[in-house]
Amino acid sequence: MNTLEVLKQAITSRNHISFEYNKEGKVQGVRIGHPYAVFIFTAKNTNIQSTKVHIVQIDGVSDSKEGKPFPSFRMYNIEDLSNVFVLLEKGAFAPPYHENYNSEWDGYKDVIMKV
């Protein structure tokens, strides 16, 4: 199953995921989180589109753990994710959702899937 399919499965079932974020300059290692939405994001200044995922990170490595404690609402480039697995043993996450999640956000106009 590819990364997008795993994320869609996790969003549908509201399960936790583990993943690695392989972007230059970011701390390497496993992260744990709740995926909220997968969407096509269009950069305002360049109109370049990319596929993003909003994840509330709850554990694992972090570039900003000290300054921004968990849980933390974050946007990741889907192409930079690897080793994405649904964590069935942790059970589902449920409302109330993270305070920064807005299902009506304008950026979700090209949403692939969201909670």
C-alpha positions in Angstrom: 0.0 0.0 0.0 1.4 3.4 -0.9 1.7 6.4 1.5 -1.5 8.1 0.3 -3.6 4.9 0.7 -2.2 4.3 4.2 -3.1 7.9 5.2 -6.6 7.6 3.7 -7.1 4.4 5.7 -5.9 6.0 8.9 -8.1 9.1 8.4 -11.2 6.9 7.7 -10.6 4.8 10.8 -9.1 7.7 12.8 -6.2 5.6 13.8 -2.7 6.8 14.9 0.2 6.4 12.4 3.9 6.1 12.7 6.0 7.7 10.0 9.4 9.2 9.1 9.8 12.6 7.6 12.7 12.7 5.2 13.1 16.3 4.4 16.5 18.0 4.3 17.3 19.8 7.5 14.7 17.9 9.6 15.5 15.6 12.5 15.4 12.0 11.3 13.5 9.3 13.1 10.0 8.0 13.9 7.1 10.3 14.6 3.7 9.3 15.9 0.5 11.3 15.1 -3.1 11.6 14.1 -3.7 12.4 10.4 -6.4 14.9 9.9 -6.4 15.8 6.2 -4.7 15.1 2.9 -5.0 17.9 0.3 -3.5 19.6 -2.7 -1.8 22.8 -1.5 -1.2 25.8 -3.8 1.6 28.1 -2.7 0.2 31.7 -3.0 3.4 33.3 -4.2 4.3 30.7 -6.9 1.1 28.8 -7.6 3.1 25.6 -7.3 1.0 22.7 -6.1 2.0 19.9 -3.8 0.3 17.2 -1.8 0.3 17.9 1.9 -1.0 16.2 5.0 -2.0 17.8 8.3 -1.0 15.6 11.2 -1.2 16.3 14.9 2.1 14.9 16.1 1.9 13.4 19.6 5.2 11.7 20.0 8.6 10.9 18.4 11.4 13.1 17.2 10.8 16.7 16.5 12.7 19.8 15.3 10.7 22.0 17.7 9.8 19.8 20.7 11.2 22.3 23.2 9.5 25.4 21.8 6.3 23.7 20.7 5.2 20.8 23.0 3.1 17.9 21.8 0.4 17.6 20.6 1.4 19.9 17.8 -0.6 20.5 14.6 1.8 20.3 11.6 1.8 20.2 7.8 4.0 17.7 6.0 4.9 17.2 2.4 3.4 13.7 1.5 6.3 13.0 -0.8 8.8 13.3 2.1 7.0 10.7 4.2 8.2 7.1 4.4 7.6 4.0 6.5 4.0 5.1 7.2 2.0 2.6 9.2 -1.4 2.6 10.8 -1.1 1.8 14.5 -4.2 -0.3 15.2 -3.1 -1.2 18.8 -3.3 2.5 19.9 -7.0 2.7 19.0 -8.8 5.5 17.3 -8.6 9.2 18.1 -11.9 11.0 18.6 -13.4 14.4 19.0 -12.7 16.9 20.4 -10.2 17.4 17.6 -7.0 19.6 17.9 -7.9 23.2 18.4 -6.0 24.2 15.2 -8.0 21.9 13.0 -10.6 23.7 11.0 -12.5 21.4 8.6 -13.7 24.4 6.7 -10.2 25.9 6.1 -9.9 27.5 2.6 -6.8 25.4 2.0 -9.0 22.3 1.9 -10.7 23.3 -1.3 -8.7 20.6 -3.1 -9.0 18.1 -0.3 -8.4 14.4 -1.0 -9.7 13.3 2.4 -10.3 14.8 5.9 -11.8 13.8 9.2 
